[in-house]
């Protein structure tokens, strides 16, 4: 990416953060403007996601320049990530958190595609496959972390009545562990979801789509993000990026139950982001 494109993104960010409506704009007109800028900020926060999924859509299944598709996607994901840090759209501390998402996601992928589990598979060949998982796969989890980091700044998020950090971390660990253990001792997803509901029941997230602060339950935010990830998963499997067992003969929609899994994964990702110093400053934990 050129210096010009970096400057353009920075100007866009400054404009999105500083734009104001005339003082007496009210009613439906204000709602439409706020909804429009909310969408613009969401789209900007999805910069990494958008560039990565554009790569998925544009790189042919046969690959490019003699390289298999999965290898090309890994190279492009690395270039996008490098550009995000070089342009200061992400800090080094944020990159460390994103690398943690990558590792956590890759470990889960290795387990899920193993011969003993076979929850899904990556059918295409690649030089950069490790234990059956192409290395680009971790970036799909890192993309979720990148989105939360970016939207935190753009919407000036703050959270009130956040549960004690040790409880949030404990629930996040249980969520992650259940992705592994449900193959052996049963799926306790809904028990964990019930505990999460109780833990975050009072938590509210405040955000600024334009020039006034708005709020909604934090749990609703988790559910909405999980839904859009589920939609992205449908697009990815339709493009043949990976396949569930029921999609090997012909594509079919990803089971709606995956929405709950993704929503829980968003909670786990949010918990990691919440450990960043500048994020903690805008999180209220009652004493």
Residue frames relative to the residue before (quaternion, step in Angstrom):
aa qw qx qy qz dx dy dz
X 1.0000 0.0000 0.0000 0.0000 0.00 0.00 0.00
X 0.4420 -0.7180 0.4758 0.2505 3.58 -0.95 0.84
X 0.6558 -0.4887 0.3983 0.4153 3.53 -1.36 0.27
X 0.6033 0.5690 -0.3518 0.4341 3.59 1.10 -0.72
X 0.6740 0.4888 -0.3066 0.4614 3.58 0.91 -0.87
X 0.6139 0.5364 -0.3449 0.4652 3.59 1.08 -0.70
X 0.6594 0.5033 -0.3063 0.4669 3.57 0.92 -0.92
X 0.6372 0.5327 -0.3294 0.4492 3.57 1.03 -0.78
X 0.6524 0.5028 -0.3132 0.4728 3.59 0.96 -0.85
X 0.6573 0.5078 -0.3126 0.4609 3.58 0.96 -0.84
X 0.6391 0.5077 -0.3259 0.4770 3.59 1.03 -0.75
X 0.6241 0.5342 -0.3314 0.4640 3.56 1.04 -0.79
X 0.6482 0.5195 -0.3157 0.4585 3.59 0.94 -0.90
X 0.6654 0.5035 -0.3060 0.4584 3.57 0.88 -0.95
X 0.6552 0.5117 -0.3094 0.4617 3.56 0.97 -0.84
X 0.6609 0.5125 -0.3062 0.4548 3.57 0.92 -0.93
X 0.7003 0.4746 -0.2709 0.4593 3.59 1.03 -0.75
X 0.7739 0.3960 -0.1802 0.4603 3.58 1.08 -0.65
X 0.5117 0.6705 -0.4291 0.3232 3.62 1.15 -0.40
X 0.0838 -0.7910 0.6059 0.0100 3.55 -1.07 0.83
X 0.3915 -0.6902 0.5547 0.2502 3.55 -1.20 0.58
X 0.6282 -0.4915 0.4216 0.4314 3.58 -1.22 0.32
X 0.6574 -0.5942 0.3115 0.3430 3.54 -1.00 0.92
X 0.7869 0.3585 -0.1773 0.4699 3.59 0.86 -0.85
X 0.3629 0.7150 -0.5146 0.3038 3.61 1.14 0.48
X 0.0821 0.8173 -0.5587 0.1145 3.60 -0.56 1.14
X 0.7834 0.4080 -0.2440 0.4003 3.50 -1.43 -0.12
X 0.8454 -0.1470 0.1270 0.4975 3.52 -1.14 -0.77
X 0.6212 0.5563 -0.3438 0.4318 3.57 1.02 -0.78
X 0.6640 0.4823 -0.3048 0.4833 3.59 0.94 -0.87
X 0.6260 0.5421 -0.3434 0.4432 3.59 0.93 -0.85
X 0.6757 0.5007 -0.3003 0.4500 3.59 0.86 -0.95
X 0.6591 0.4971 -0.3136 0.4692 3.58 0.96 -0.83
X 0.6700 0.4897 -0.3100 0.4638 3.59 0.90 -0.87
X 0.6414 0.5169 -0.3254 0.4643 3.57 0.99 -0.82
X 0.6358 0.5363 -0.3194 0.4539 3.59 1.00 -0.81
X 0.7150 0.4323 -0.2640 0.4820 3.59 0.84 -0.93
X 0.5605 0.5634 -0.3865 0.4680 3.57 1.17 -0.50
X 0.6701 0.4942 -0.2902 0.4718 3.58 0.96 -0.88
X 0.6353 0.5304 -0.3288 0.4549 3.59 1.01 -0.82
X 0.6807 0.4789 -0.2938 0.4701 3.58 0.92 -0.88
X 0.6094 0.5342 -0.3490 0.4705 3.58 1.08 -0.68
X 0.6604 0.5048 -0.3063 0.4640 3.58 0.92 -0.91
X 0.6565 0.4994 -0.3136 0.4703 3.59 0.97 -0.83
X 0.6469 0.5194 -0.3236 0.4550 3.61 0.99 -0.76
X 0.6747 0.4795 -0.2779 0.4874 3.57 1.21 -0.53
X 0.2348 0.8142 -0.5083 0.1534 3.60 1.19 0.39
X 0.6826 0.4568 -0.2933 0.4893 3.59 0.81 -0.96
X 0.6485 0.5214 -0.3129 0.4579 3.57 0.91 -0.95
X 0.6811 0.5082 -0.2915 0.4392 3.57 0.86 -0.98
X 0.6730 0.4855 -0.2986 0.4713 3.57 0.91 -0.91
X 0.6565 0.5106 -0.3173 0.4557 3.57 0.98 -0.82
X 0.7086 0.4429 -0.2765 0.4746 3.59 0.87 -0.89
X 0.5536 0.5571 -0.3980 0.4742 3.58 1.19 -0.37
X 0.6260 0.5286 -0.3252 0.4721 3.56 1.07 -0.76
X 0.6342 0.5336 -0.3254 0.4552 3.57 0.98 -0.88
X 0.7036 0.4726 -0.2658 0.4593 3.58 0.95 -0.90
X 0.7493 0.4401 -0.2190 0.4436 3.58 1.00 -0.84
X 0.6473 0.4998 -0.3376 0.4660 3.61 1.07 -0.61
X 0.3890 -0.7418 0.4879 0.2458 3.62 -0.59 1.05
X 0.6308 -0.5643 0.3788 0.3744 3.55 -1.16 0.60
X 0.6410 0.5294 -0.3164 0.4569 3.58 1.18 -0.54
X 0.5377 -0.6382 0.3953 0.3837 3.59 1.28 -0.16
X 0.3640 -0.7091 0.5579 0.2310 3.55 -1.34 -0.20
X 0.8649 0.0761 -0.0608 0.4924 3.55 -1.12 0.76
X 0.7158 -0.4628 0.2470 0.4609 3.55 1.04 0.80
X 0.6067 0.5306 -0.3588 0.4708 3.59 1.29 0.03
X 0.5049 -0.6404 0.4772 0.3274 3.62 -0.96 0.79
X 0.6796 -0.5251 0.3375 0.3853 3.56 -1.21 0.61
X 0.6656 0.5140 -0.3260 0.4318 3.61 0.81 -0.93
X 0.6562 0.5052 -0.3134 0.4647 3.60 1.01 -0.75
X 0.6280 0.5201 -0.3310 0.4750 3.59 1.03 -0.77
X 0.6585 0.5085 -0.3120 0.4588 3.60 0.95 -0.85
X 0.6192 0.5297 -0.3474 0.4640 3.60 1.04 -0.66
X 0.6541 0.5082 -0.3137 0.4642 3.58 0.90 -0.89
X 0.6742 0.4933 -0.2959 0.4632 3.58 0.90 -0.91
X 0.6408 0.5207 -0.3276 0.4593 3.61 0.98 -0.81
X 0.6488 0.5095 -0.3143 0.4697 3.60 1.00 -0.80
X 0.6521 0.5098 -0.3133 0.4655 3.58 1.00 -0.82
X 0.6421 0.5130 -0.3225 0.4696 3.59 0.98 -0.84
X 0.6675 0.5012 -0.3037 0.4594 3.59 0.91 -0.92
X 0.6350 0.5236 -0.3279 0.4638 3.58 0.98 -0.83
X 0.6640 0.5082 -0.3059 0.4554 3.57 0.93 -0.93
X 0.6246 0.5522 -0.3428 0.4330 3.61 0.99 -0.79
X 0.6993 0.4409 -0.2679 0.4949 3.59 0.99 -0.83
X 0.6458 0.5368 -0.3191 0.4392 3.60 0.94 -0.90
X 0.7168 0.4348 -0.2398 0.4896 3.56 1.02 -0.82
X 0.4374 -0.7213 0.4233 0.3305 3.58 1.37 -0.01
X 0.3593 0.6972 -0.5230 0.3337 3.57 1.13 0.63
X 0.7440 0.1276 -0.1201 0.6448 3.55 1.35 -0.30
X 0.3906 -0.7157 0.5300 0.2331 3.56 -1.06 0.75
X 0.6688 -0.4822 0.3735 0.4250 3.54 -1.30 0.19
X 0.6272 0.5283 -0.3341 0.4646 3.61 1.03 -0.75
X 0.6473 0.5002 -0.3117 0.4834 3.57 1.02 -0.80
X 0.6158 0.5421 -0.3425 0.4579 3.59 1.06 -0.74
X 0.6223 0.5391 -0.3429 0.4524 3.59 1.01 -0.74
X 0.6498 0.5003 -0.3130 0.4790 3.58 0.98 -0.85
X 0.6526 0.5158 -0.3131 0.4582 3.58 0.97 -0.87
X 0.6229 0.5273 -0.3352 0.4707 3.60 1.06 -0.73
X 0.6177 0.5275 -0.3418 0.4726 3.58 1.09 -0.69
X 0.6209 0.5197 -0.3422 0.4768 3.62 0.99 -0.76
X 0.6310 0.5471 -0.3253 0.4435 3.56 1.00 -0.87
X 0.6943 0.4797 -0.2762 0.4600 3.58 0.85 -0.99
X 0.6468 0.5179 -0.3107 0.4657 3.57 0.97 -0.90
X 0.6779 0.4895 -0.2844 0.4689 3.57 0.95 -0.89
X 0.6626 0.5097 -0.3164 0.4483 3.58 0.93 -0.85
X 0.6296 0.5281 -0.3372 0.4594 3.60 1.00 -0.78
X 0.6456 0.5083 -0.3148 0.4752 3.59 1.01 -0.82
X 0.6419 0.5324 -0.3216 0.4486 3.58 0.98 -0.85
X 0.6395 0.5333 -0.3262 0.4475 3.59 0.91 -0.90
X 0.6642 0.4973 -0.2986 0.4716 3.56 0.96 -0.86
X 0.7114 0.4913 -0.2734 0.4218 3.58 0.81 -1.01
X 0.7328 0.4036 -0.2538 0.4854 3.63 1.03 -0.63
X 0.4227 0.7232 -0.4604 0.2939 3.59 1.27 -0.08
X 0.6456 -0.5552 0.3652 0.3763 3.57 -1.18 0.57
X 0.6527 0.5229 -0.3204 0.4448 3.59 1.12 -0.58
X 0.7545 0.3729 -0.1933 0.5042 3.62 1.12 -0.60
X 0.0591 0.8610 -0.5052 -0.0009 3.60 0.78 -1.10
X 0.1345 0.8073 -0.5559 0.1454 3.57 0.84 1.01
X 0.7597 -0.1055 0.0621 0.6386 3.58 1.16 -0.69
X 0.2271 -0.7809 0.5691 0.1213 3.56 -1.25 0.12
X 0.3218 -0.6954 0.6060 0.2138 3.54 -1.33 0.43
X 0.2546 -0.8575 0.4276 0.1307 3.56 0.00 1.31
X 0.6759 0.5217 -0.3078 0.4197 3.60 1.07 -0.61
X 0.5278 -0.6226 0.4764 0.3269 3.56 -1.25 0.48
X 0.0530 0.7857 -0.6154 0.0328 3.58 -1.24 0.43
X 0.4837 -0.6393 0.5109 0.3105 3.55 -1.18 0.56
X 0.7402 0.4108 -0.2059 0.4908 3.56 1.12 -0.69
X 0.3665 0.6903 -0.5297 0.3294 3.57 0.94 0.86
X 0.0418 -0.7800 0.6244 0.0014 3.55 -0.98 0.89
X 0.8347 -0.0583 -0.0196 0.5473 3.56 -0.63 1.17
X 0.7348 -0.4445 0.2169 0.4640 3.54 1.03 0.87
X 0.6831 0.4490 -0.2736 0.5068 3.59 1.29 -0.07
X 0.3756 -0.7021 0.5495 0.2529 3.62 -0.78 0.94
X 0.5592 -0.6637 0.3842 0.3149 3.56 -0.91 0.91
X 0.5724 0.5933 -0.4001 0.4004 3.61 1.14 -0.38
X 0.5237 0.6870 -0.4034 0.3017 3.61 1.18 -0.56
X 0.6237 0.5620 -0.3470 0.4179 3.59 1.02 -0.72
X 0.6048 0.5764 -0.3561 0.4186 3.57 1.15 -0.56
X 0.5667 0.5843 -0.3963 0.4247 3.60 1.16 -0.40
X 0.6604 0.4569 -0.2939 0.5184 3.58 1.13 -0.65
X 0.6286 0.5368 -0.3291 0.4566 3.58 1.04 -0.80
X 0.5955 0.5822 -0.3598 0.4207 3.59 1.11 -0.66
X 0.6232 0.5280 -0.3373 0.4681 3.59 1.07 -0.72
X 0.6559 0.5054 -0.3038 0.4713 3.56 0.98 -0.85
X 0.6337 0.5301 -0.3246 0.4606 3.57 1.00 -0.83
X 0.6362 0.5301 -0.3283 0.4544 3.58 0.97 -0.83
X 0.6804 0.4885 -0.3055 0.4529 3.61 0.81 -0.96
X 0.6350 0.5259 -0.3270 0.4619 3.59 1.01 -0.79
X 0.6965 0.4764 -0.2789 0.4585 3.58 0.86 -0.95
X 0.6884 0.4784 -0.2975 0.4568 3.59 0.87 -0.90
X 0.5582 0.5997 -0.3890 0.4213 3.60 1.15 -0.55
X 0.7047 0.4462 -0.2554 0.4889 3.57 0.96 -0.90
X 0.7110 0.4947 -0.2805 0.4136 3.58 0.76 -1.03
X 0.7494 0.3432 -0.1983 0.5303 3.58 1.03 -0.77
X 0.3624 -0.7621 0.4677 0.2630 3.58 1.34 0.13
X 0.0695 0.8522 -0.5130 0.0758 3.54 0.89 1.00
X 0.0661 0.7345 -0.6752 -0.0161 3.48 -1.33 0.48
X 0.2410 -0.7795 0.5697 0.0990 3.55 -1.09 0.76
X 0.1128 -0.7728 0.6209 0.0672 3.56 -0.96 0.88
X 0.8153 0.1915 -0.2051 0.5064 3.53 -1.20 0.71
X 0.2085 0.7556 -0.5786 0.2254 3.55 0.94 0.92
X 0.5020 -0.6498 0.4583 0.3402 3.65 -0.93 0.74
X 0.6649 -0.4719 0.3720 0.4437 3.60 -1.21 0.33
X 0.5909 -0.6294 0.3703 0.3430 3.56 -0.92 0.92
X 0.6508 0.5273 -0.3440 0.4244 3.59 0.93 -0.80
X 0.6374 0.5087 -0.3284 0.4766 3.59 1.09 -0.65
X 0.6452 0.5191 -0.3201 0.4602 3.58 0.97 -0.88
X 0.6564 0.5009 -0.3084 0.4723 3.59 0.98 -0.85
X 0.6332 0.5359 -0.3323 0.4489 3.60 0.99 -0.80
X 0.6633 0.4873 -0.3024 0.4807 3.58 0.93 -0.89
X 0.6339 0.5332 -0.3323 0.4511 3.60 0.98 -0.82
X 0.6550 0.5013 -0.3089 0.4736 3.58 1.00 -0.81
X 0.6401 0.5154 -0.3238 0.4688 3.60 1.02 -0.77
X 0.6176 0.5404 -0.3382 0.4605 3.57 1.04 -0.80
X 0.6878 0.4800 -0.2808 0.4665 3.57 0.85 -1.00
X 0.6599 0.5194 -0.3133 0.4433 3.57 0.90 -0.91
X 0.6469 0.5486 -0.3302 0.4143 3.60 0.97 -0.81
X 0.5660 0.5860 -0.3857 0.4330 3.60 1.17 -0.52
X 0.6975 0.4274 -0.2530 0.5164 3.58 1.19 -0.58
X 0.7658 0.4516 -0.2261 0.3982 3.54 0.63 -1.18
X 0.5705 0.6207 -0.4066 0.3519 3.62 1.09 -0.49
X 0.5773 0.5773 -0.3779 0.4366 3.59 1.25 -0.27
X 0.7671 0.3672 -0.1720 0.4971 3.58 1.21 -0.49
X 0.8285 0.1886 -0.0750 0.5219 3.60 0.88 -0.86
X 0.6883 -0.4701 0.2856 0.4729 3.60 1.22 0.28
X 0.4744 -0.6743 0.4989 0.2673 3.53 -1.22 0.60
X 0.0932 -0.8129 0.5748 0.0104 3.56 -0.52 1.22
X 0.1992 0.8336 -0.4933 0.1488 3.57 1.26 0.48
X 0.7288 0.4481 -0.2647 0.4450 3.58 0.81 -0.98
X 0.5845 0.5361 -0.3726 0.4818 3.59 1.17 -0.44
X 0.6561 0.4929 -0.3021 0.4851 3.56 1.00 -0.88
X 0.6300 0.5329 -0.3287 0.4594 3.57 1.04 -0.80
X 0.6426 0.5184 -0.3209 0.4640 3.58 1.01 -0.81
X 0.6459 0.5051 -0.3142 0.4785 3.58 1.01 -0.83
X 0.6423 0.5230 -0.3125 0.4650 3.56 1.04 -0.81
X 0.6190 0.5501 -0.3304 0.4528 3.56 1.03 -0.82
X 0.6776 0.4809 -0.2866 0.4770 3.56 0.94 -0.87
X 0.6643 0.5342 -0.2972 0.4301 3.55 1.01 -0.88
X 0.7900 0.3006 -0.1361 0.5166 3.57 0.96 -0.93
X 0.3084 0.8035 -0.4762 0.1803 3.60 1.27 0.14
X 0.7549 0.3719 -0.2056 0.4995 3.60 0.97 -0.79
X 0.5137 0.6791 -0.4091 0.3281 3.59 1.25 -0.25
X 0.0617 -0.7809 0.6216 0.0009 3.55 -0.88 1.01
X 0.2135 -0.7482 0.6124 0.1395 3.55 -1.10 0.75
X 0.1930 -0.7688 0.6036 0.0853 3.55 -0.90 1.02
X 0.0059 0.8079 -0.5857 0.0647 3.55 -0.87 0.97
X 0.2907 -0.7602 0.5635 0.1415 3.56 -1.21 0.58
X 0.1824 -0.8163 0.5387 0.1005 3.60 -0.06 1.24
X 0.8029 0.0847 -0.0366 0.5890 3.59 1.10 -0.64
X 0.7899 -0.2610 0.2008 0.5174 3.60 -0.09 -1.22
X 0.7016 0.3632 -0.2686 0.5510 3.58 1.27 0.18
X 0.4484 -0.6924 0.4997 0.2642 3.56 -1.03 0.82
X 0.1096 -0.7709 0.6265 0.0347 3.55 -1.01 0.94
X 0.1987 -0.7933 0.5639 0.1148 3.59 -1.23 0.23
X 0.0483 0.7561 -0.6527 -0.0084 3.53 -1.35 0.33
X 0.6312 -0.5129 0.3920 0.4299 3.62 -1.19 0.32
X 0.5288 -0.6488 0.4475 0.3150 3.56 -0.93 0.90
X 0.6130 0.5636 -0.3454 0.4328 3.59 1.05 -0.76
X 0.6223 0.5342 -0.3437 0.4574 3.59 1.03 -0.74
X 0.6207 0.5412 -0.3340 0.4586 3.57 1.04 -0.76
X 0.6399 0.5223 -0.3230 0.4619 3.59 0.97 -0.87
X 0.6745 0.5075 -0.2932 0.4489 3.58 0.91 -0.95
X 0.6640 0.5098 -0.3070 0.4528 3.58 0.95 -0.86
X 0.6551 0.4917 -0.3181 0.4774 3.59 0.92 -0.84
X 0.6297 0.5410 -0.3286 0.4504 3.58 1.02 -0.81
X 0.6349 0.5384 -0.3292 0.4457 3.58 1.03 -0.77
X 0.6927 0.4694 -0.2905 0.4642 3.59 0.88 -0.88
X 0.5989 0.5235 -0.3668 0.4824 3.59 1.14 -0.51
X 0.6145 0.5396 -0.3406 0.4640 3.58 1.05 -0.74
X 0.6352 0.5132 -0.3255 0.4767 3.60 1.00 -0.79
X 0.6555 0.5054 -0.3125 0.4661 3.59 0.95 -0.87
X 0.6222 0.5376 -0.3398 0.4565 3.58 1.08 -0.70
X 0.6199 0.5324 -0.3418 0.4641 3.59 1.03 -0.70
X 0.6496 0.5046 -0.3159 0.4728 3.58 0.97 -0.84
X 0.6677 0.5207 -0.3028 0.4375 3.58 0.92 -0.93
X 0.6863 0.4581 -0.2957 0.4813 3.58 0.91 -0.84
X 0.5987 0.5491 -0.3593 0.4594 3.60 1.12 -0.61
X 0.6859 0.4591 -0.2703 0.4957 3.58 1.10 -0.73
X 0.5093 -0.6880 0.3958 0.3327 3.58 1.29 0.03
X 0.3130 0.7694 -0.5071 0.2300 3.58 1.20 0.42
X 0.7341 -0.1359 0.0506 0.6634 3.54 1.16 -0.71
X 0.2482 -0.7823 0.5588 0.1192 3.59 -1.24 0.30
X 0.3511 -0.6727 0.6079 0.2339 3.52 -1.19 0.72
X 0.6857 -0.5012 0.3176 0.4215 3.61 -1.13 0.47
X 0.7002 0.4671 -0.2808 0.4611 3.62 0.98 -0.78
X 0.6645 0.4959 -0.3042 0.4690 3.60 1.29 -0.06
X 0.4523 0.7234 -0.4382 0.2831 3.58 1.25 -0.05
X 0.6974 0.4462 -0.2764 0.4880 3.61 0.99 -0.76
X 0.7600 -0.1369 0.1333 0.6212 3.55 0.91 -1.00
X 0.5575 -0.6353 0.4122 0.3403 3.56 -1.04 0.76
X 0.0332 0.7511 -0.6593 0.0042 3.53 -1.19 0.69
X 0.6504 -0.5374 0.3622 0.3963 3.55 -1.18 0.53
X 0.5354 -0.6031 0.4861 0.3365 3.54 -1.16 0.71
X 0.5713 -0.6231 0.4104 0.3420 3.57 -0.92 0.95
X 0.5561 -0.6459 0.4199 0.3118 3.55 -0.96 0.94
X 0.5590 0.6244 -0.3794 0.3921 3.57 1.19 -0.51
X 0.5672 0.6008 -0.3824 0.4137 3.59 1.20 -0.45
X 0.5158 0.6363 -0.4134 0.3977 3.58 1.23 -0.44
X 0.6672 0.4931 -0.3072 0.4662 3.59 0.91 -0.88
X 0.6311 0.5343 -0.3365 0.4505 3.58 1.01 -0.77
X 0.6770 0.4840 -0.2954 0.4692 3.55 0.93 -0.90
X 0.6258 0.5326 -0.3491 0.4504 3.62 0.99 -0.73
X 0.6499 0.4969 -0.3130 0.4825 3.57 1.02 -0.77
X 0.6391 0.5196 -0.3257 0.4642 3.57 1.04 -0.75
X 0.6014 0.5470 -0.3512 0.4645 3.60 1.11 -0.65
X 0.6241 0.5300 -0.3365 0.4651 3.60 1.02 -0.79
X 0.6474 0.5110 -0.3129 0.4710 3.57 0.97 -0.87
X 0.6598 0.5060 -0.3016 0.4666 3.59 0.97 -0.89
X 0.6382 0.5256 -0.3221 0.4611 3.58 0.97 -0.87
X 0.6319 0.5447 -0.3325 0.4399 3.59 1.00 -0.80
X 0.6437 0.5005 -0.3215 0.4814 3.59 1.05 -0.73
X 0.6504 0.5100 -0.3148 0.4667 3.60 0.93 -0.90
X 0.6330 0.5670 -0.3261 0.4141 3.60 1.03 -0.79
X 0.6138 0.5540 -0.3551 0.4362 3.60 1.22 -0.25
X 0.5028 0.6322 -0.4369 0.3958 3.62 1.25 -0.17
X 0.5893 -0.6387 0.3627 0.3366 3.57 -0.88 0.96
X 0.7178 0.4500 -0.2780 0.4528 3.60 0.76 -0.98
X 0.6043 0.5354 -0.3585 0.4687 3.60 1.20 -0.42
X 0.6366 0.5484 -0.3268 0.4327 3.58 0.95 -0.87
X 0.6089 0.5792 -0.3523 0.4118 3.58 1.11 -0.65
X 0.7500 0.3530 -0.1991 0.5228 3.59 1.19 -0.48
X 0.5789 0.5291 -0.3876 0.4844 3.56 1.22 0.59
X 0.2131 -0.7818 0.5787 0.0920 3.54 -0.75 1.10
X 0.0552 -0.7774 0.6265 -0.0038 3.56 -0.69 1.14
X 0.3730 -0.7477 0.4967 0.2349 3.62 -0.39 1.16
X 0.3046 -0.7581 0.5521 0.1665 3.56 -1.03 0.79
